[in-house]
Amino acid sequence: MGRWYALYVVLPVLGGLLACAAAVVRNAPAARRLLNLLLPYKAMVGVALLGGFFVNWQEMRFNPLKGFDLSFLFGAMVLTNLGSQLVLGFTMGFGQLAKWIPGESEPEERAEALQRKLMPYEVSIGVVAMTSGLLGLLFALDQELFF
């Protein structure tokens, strides 16, 4: 159960919080100190989100719609969780991944251009990620709410 919490609850909530950092600090200035401690790890959280996406994708047997077989709410939670992990992981972790890959290439330039296009949506996707992570926590606490 520990890995499940990390992949479906902790990573999306932490990634969403980091993605929404500017909006959180604007609305709650007391949170600035805590977020300043976490921001240096934003790229690594992005890489972890990408890793979590691929693990979850494989665990769903490459069919994220499989969750809808159990219930609509569970399927929606899984689908939004996977989608937000992919997009946030890409926008937050691509810089770190690009540092690890040697050389410059055309696919890397295209990926950077796509990342720049997705950046304005990072806060919105962060809210979706936090919501899906909190729904995952709610599912872990009381599964009957989902069925």
Sequence and secondary structure as in RCSB ss.txt:
>XXXX:A:sequence
MGRWYALYVVLPVLGGLLACAAAVVRNAPAARRLLNLLLPYKAMVGVALLGGFFVNWQEMRFNPLKGFDLSFLFG
AMVLTNLGSQLVLGFTMGFGQLAKWIPGESEPEERAEALQRKLMPYEVSIGVVAMTSGLLGLLFALDQELFF
>XXXX:A:secstr
 HHHHIIIIIHHHHHHHHHTHHHHHHH GGGHHHHHHHGGGHHHHHHHHHHHHHHHHHHTTT GGGGGGT HHHH
HHHHHHHHHHHHHHHHHHHHHHHHHS S  HHHHHHHHHHHHHGGGHHHHHHHHHHHHHHHHHHHH GGGG 
